[in-house]
Amino acid sequence: MEERLAALEARLQRVEDELAITRLVASYGPLVDAGSADEVAGIWAEDGEYDVEGWHMRSRADVHAMVLSDGHQHLIAGGCAHFLGPAHVTLDGDDAVAVCESLLVRHREGAFNVRRAGANHFRLRRLTEGWRVVHRTTRALDGSAEARELLAGAR
């Protein structure tokens, strides 16, 4: 009986971890589109990194500054949606990988247009405050091998 209970607890912990990571990844779009710098930055570990073409943020403070930057504020003032698709999560104890695709949709001249499709690879760690991003890499899905390799990390 004790063995079955331990197995059930382990399965439940895995489901809870996957759900927490999926929710964390999914929260990025609404929070960044709302301009919620504190909450977006809180997704990352203090020394967490975000590597997107042309911009390598090396801390939670850098992510916070990105949300408050003139470029990002201009983007959200014009109307946009950052949508991160369902993440494929792989757990390994207190470490995890989540892989998903993303779309950046922009409002212009009365219409919404997909401006960018991306491949996203997240490395996460369970910290005292919960799961946090330690490294996120995003690359445009422009046919490059690098973007395809990020997606292949879901295996």
C-alpha positions as CSV (number, residue, x, y, z in Angstrom):
1,M,0.0,0.0,0.0
2,E,2.8,2.4,0.9
3,E,4.5,1.7,-2.4
4,R,1.3,2.5,-4.3
5,L,0.9,5.7,-2.4
6,A,4.4,6.8,-3.1
7,A,4.0,6.1,-6.8
8,L,0.7,8.0,-6.8
9,E,2.4,11.0,-5.0
10,A,5.2,10.9,-7.6
11,R,2.8,10.9,-10.5
12,L,0.8,13.8,-8.9
13,Q,4.0,15.8,-8.4
14,R,4.9,15.3,-12.1
15,V,1.5,16.5,-13.2
16,E,1.6,19.5,-10.9
17,D,5.1,20.4,-12.1
18,E,4.1,20.1,-15.8
19,L,1.0,22.3,-15.1
20,A,3.0,24.9,-13.2
21,I,5.6,25.1,-16.1
22,T,2.9,25.2,-18.8
23,R,1.1,28.0,-16.9
24,L,4.4,29.9,-16.4
25,V,5.2,29.8,-20.1
26,A,1.6,30.7,-21.1
27,S,1.6,33.7,-18.7
28,Y,4.4,35.4,-20.7
29,G,2.2,36.7,-23.6
30,P,-0.6,38.3,-21.6
31,L,1.9,39.8,-19.1
32,V,4.3,41.2,-21.7
33,D,1.4,42.6,-23.7
34,A,0.0,44.3,-20.6
35,G,3.4,45.9,-20.0
36,S,3.6,44.2,-16.6
37,A,7.3,44.5,-16.1
38,D,7.5,43.2,-12.6
39,E,5.4,40.1,-13.4
40,V,7.2,39.3,-16.6
41,A,10.6,39.6,-14.9
42,G,9.3,37.4,-12.1
43,I,9.0,34.5,-14.6
44,W,12.9,34.5,-14.6
45,A,15.4,33.5,-12.0
46,E,17.5,36.4,-10.8
47,D,20.3,35.5,-13.1
48,G,18.1,34.0,-15.8
49,E,18.8,34.8,-19.4
50,Y,16.7,35.5,-22.5
51,D,18.4,35.3,-25.8
52,V,16.4,36.5,-28.8
53,E,17.9,37.7,-32.1
54,G,19.7,41.0,-31.5
55,W,19.0,41.1,-27.7
56,H,20.6,39.0,-25.0
57,M,19.2,39.7,-21.6
58,R,21.3,38.3,-18.8
59,S,19.2,38.9,-15.7
60,R,15.7,39.4,-14.3
61,A,16.5,43.1,-14.2
62,D,17.4,43.0,-18.0
63,V,14.0,41.4,-18.7
64,H,12.3,44.0,-16.6
65,A,14.1,46.8,-18.6
66,M,13.1,45.2,-21.9
67,V,9.4,45.4,-21.0
68,L,9.8,49.1,-20.0
69,S,11.9,49.9,-23.1
70,D,10.7,52.4,-25.6
71,G,10.6,49.7,-28.3
72,H,8.4,47.4,-26.4
73,Q,6.2,50.2,-25.1
74,H,5.7,51.4,-28.7
75,L,4.8,47.8,-29.8
76,I,2.1,47.4,-27.1
77,A,0.8,50.9,-27.6
78,G,0.1,50.0,-31.2
79,G,-1.7,46.8,-30.4
80,C,0.0,43.4,-30.3
81,A,-0.4,39.9,-29.0
82,H,2.5,37.6,-28.0
83,F,1.0,34.1,-28.2
84,L,3.0,31.1,-27.0
85,G,1.6,27.8,-28.1
86,P,1.2,24.8,-25.9
87,A,4.6,23.8,-24.4
88,H,6.1,20.4,-24.5
89,V,7.6,19.9,-21.0
90,T,10.3,17.4,-20.1
91,L,11.1,17.1,-16.4
92,D,14.3,16.0,-14.7
93,G,14.0,16.4,-11.0
94,D,14.3,20.1,-10.2
95,D,15.2,21.0,-13.8
96,A,13.0,21.1,-16.8
97,V,12.9,22.0,-20.5
98,A,9.8,23.5,-22.2
99,V,9.6,23.9,-26.0
100,C,7.0,25.7,-27.9
101,E,6.2,27.9,-30.9
102,S,5.1,31.5,-30.7
103,L,3.5,34.2,-32.8
104,L,3.7,37.9,-32.6
105,V,0.5,39.5,-34.0
106,R,0.4,43.2,-34.6
107,H,-2.5,45.6,-35.2
108,R,-1.9,47.9,-38.1
109,E,-4.3,49.9,-40.3
110,G,-7.4,48.1,-38.9
111,A,-6.1,44.6,-39.4
112,F,-4.1,42.0,-37.4
113,N,-1.0,40.5,-39.1
114,V,1.4,37.8,-37.9
115,R,4.7,39.7,-37.8
116,R,6.8,36.9,-36.5
117,A,6.7,33.1,-35.8
118,G,9.3,31.8,-33.3
119,A,10.8,28.7,-31.9
120,N,11.3,28.8,-28.1
121,H,13.4,26.7,-25.9
122,F,13.2,27.2,-22.1
123,R,15.4,25.8,-19.4
124,L,13.7,26.0,-16.0
125,R,14.6,25.2,-12.5
126,R,12.5,24.7,-9.3
127,L,13.5,27.4,-6.9
128,T,12.1,28.3,-3.5
129,E,9.6,30.6,-5.1
130,G,8.6,27.9,-7.7
131,W,9.6,27.1,-11.3
132,R,11.6,29.9,-12.9
133,V,13.2,30.4,-16.3
134,V,17.0,30.1,-16.2
135,H,17.5,30.4,-19.9
136,R,15.1,31.1,-22.8
137,T,16.2,31.1,-26.4
138,T,13.9,32.3,-29.2
139,R,14.7,32.2,-32.9
140,A,12.5,33.2,-35.9
141,L,11.0,30.2,-37.7
142,D,12.6,31.4,-41.0
143,G,13.8,28.0,-42.2
144,S,17.1,28.2,-40.2
145,A,18.6,25.1,-38.8
146,E,19.0,26.8,-35.4
147,A,15.3,27.4,-35.0
148,R,14.5,23.8,-36.0
149,E,17.0,22.5,-33.5
150,L,15.3,24.5,-30.7
151,L,12.1,22.7,-31.6
152,A,13.8,19.4,-31.7
153,G,14.7,19.9,-28.1
154,A,11.2,18.8,-27.2
155,R,12.1,15.1,-27.6
